[in-house]
Amino acid sequence: MPVILEKKYENNISLAVWQITESHDELQSMLPSEILTDAELAAISHPKKQTEFFCSRLVIKHLANSLGIKYIGIKKDEYGKPYLVDSNWQMSITHTSNYVAAVMHPTEAIGMDMEKPSEKLKRIEHKFLSETEIIEAQNDIEKLCIYWSAKEALYKLYGKRKVIFNKNLHVLPFDKGQKKITGKLIINELNKKYNIYVEEIDGYILVVCGSAPQV
């Protein structure tokens, strides 16, 4: 089982990262029928998308087993946000072509994202960064990727639509190599800061977003 990273952050946030090395059929055989239904599989036609689906369920299954949680599947709410069936545990998942990751918390909403730094982020930075953040990013691809992933994680944590990335989601100034940064969600009645944990895995940037521990 290729779980290459498993760790717990402060405030009971648990993470697992799975490196995809198995074949499509191997992954499918690892999922019990109560987790993977025929209807779910029929709704995903592309083999690559099926592989991502299998891995996302397997990494959640692994993390749930590690935490002693009964895992019987995932569904999505009215906004498309995934949740655990018959459980109060909160979760978020992300995937790339090589990795799938999951994060869980006993009660509080969380979010995560994993991306590889890319030149295209320079072309679209005005769409997801405020003017202040553009200046702070200094056109640095790695910092732009952290900003993008952090805002994706904040968006997933919020779990609703009609979010404007460069207005409602904010990332406070940070230095490259910093392992914990601060994000802020300002929308409707919500104005709250969150801890954002940054990992680098094989050239990818992975971020985990959750509430700060109560002092």
N, C-alpha and C positions, 0 to 999 in steps of 0.2 A: 504494500500500500504506500504510494509515493507522497505521503504528507511530509513536506520538506521543512515546514516551519509550524510550530504550535506554541503559542505563548499567551500569557494573561497580562493585560495592562491593569493600571489602577482602576478602581471603581468596578471591579468584576466584569471587565470586558474581555472576552475570550476570542482568540483568532486561530484559524487553521488555514494553511496554504497547501494546495495539492498541485503537483507537477503532472501534467498529462503525458504519460508514457504508454498507456495501454491502448489497445485497438478498440474500435467501436464495439465489436461483439464481446470483448472481455469486459468492458465497462457495463454493458447491458446485463451480462450474466451476474454481475455483482449486486444488482438492485432487486430486492424482493418485490413480489407482485403488489403488495399493499402500498408500496411507495411509487412504483412505476406502473401506471394503468395503461391498458391498450388504447384508451381514448386520448390520453396525454401523448402517447407516442405517435398516434395517427395524426395529431395536430401539428407535428413537426416533421416536415418532409425531407429537409436537407440533412444528409449524414453528419456534416460538421456541426450543425445546430443540435442534432441529437446527441453527439459526443459531449458538447458543452452542457446540455441538459443533464445527461447521466452524471457527469463530474460534479455539477453543482449540487445534485442530490446526494452524491456519495460523500462530499466534503462536509455537508451539513450532518449527514448520518454519523460520520466519524466524530465530529465535534460534539454532537448530542450524546453519543455514547461516552465520550470522555467526561462529559459533565453530568452523566447519570440521568439524562432526559429521555423520555420515551418519544421516539420519532416515528410518526406514521404518515408523514407527507407534508407538502407545501401547497398552499393555495394563494390567490392574489385578491386583494380587496378592490373596492370600486375605483381606486386610483391606479391600480396595477402594481401596488406594493406587495411583495411576497410576505407571507407569514406562516408560522408553524401551525399545523392543524391540532386543535385541542391542547394548546399550550399557551401560557402567558409570556413565555420567553420571547424576546425581541431578536430579530436577526436581519442580516443584510448579506448579499452575495455579489461577487463580481467575477468576471472571467476575461481572459485574453486568449490568444491562440495557443499559449503554452501552459497557462496556469489558471486555476480556479481557486477562489478564496472565500471564506465565510467568517462572519463575526457574530457573536451572540452576547446578549445581556439579559439578566433575570427579569427586568421590568421596564427599562428605559429604551426609548428609540435610539437606534444607532445607524450608521451608514458607512460605506466603504467604496473604494474605487481603486483600480490598478491600470496604469497606462505606461506606455513607453514614450520618452521624450521625442518629439517630432518637430520638424521645421514648420509644419502647417500651423502649429500653435501661434507662431509669430504673425501669421496672416489673419487669424481670427481673434487675437487677444482683445481687441476692442469690444467683442461681443460678450466676453465673460469677465473682463476686468474693469474696475473703475479707473478713472484717470490717475488717482493716487497709486493704485496697484500696478498700473502700467509703468509708472516711473520707478516703483520699487523693484519690479521684475527685471528691469535693465536689459530687456530683450534676450535674457538668458534662457535657453531651451529647458534646462533642468528646473529652474525656478518656475517657468511657465507651466510645466507639467505638474509641479506640486500645487500651484494655484488651481489649475484645472481639476485635478483629482480631488483636492480638498473641497472645491465647490460642488463637484459631483456627489461626494460623500455627504455634504450638508443637505443637498437636494434630496438624496435618498433617505436621509434621516427625517426630513420634514415630511416626505411621503405624499405630497399633494401637488397639484398642477398650478399653472399660472405663476411660476417663479421666474423672475428676471435676474439672471446670474450677476450682472454687473451693478444691480441696484439692491437686491434683497440678500445676496450672499457676499460675505466679506471675509477676507483673510488678513490678519494683522501682520505687519512687517516681520520677516524672519531671515535668518542666514542659511545659506546652503550647508547641509550637513546637520542642521538642527533636527532633533528627533521628535520634538513635541512643539507644535505651533498652536495658535489660537484662531478659531473661526467664529463668525458671528452671523446669526440668522435674524434678519429684521423684515418681518412681513405681517401684515394685519395686526393682530394683538401681540405678536411674539417679538421679543427683543432679548436675545439670549446668546451668551458666549458658550463655546464648546471646545474641548480639547481635541486636537487632531494629531494623531501619531503617524510618523512617516517612516517607512521601511524602503530599502532598496534591494531588489531581488533580480539578479541577472540582467541588470540594465533597465528594469521596470521600476516605476515608482508606485508603491502601494500605500494608501492612507486609510486610517480607521478614525472615525469621528464619533464621539460620545460625550455625554455630560461630564463636567468636571466633578471630582469627588467633593462631597460636602465637608466643609471644615468645621 
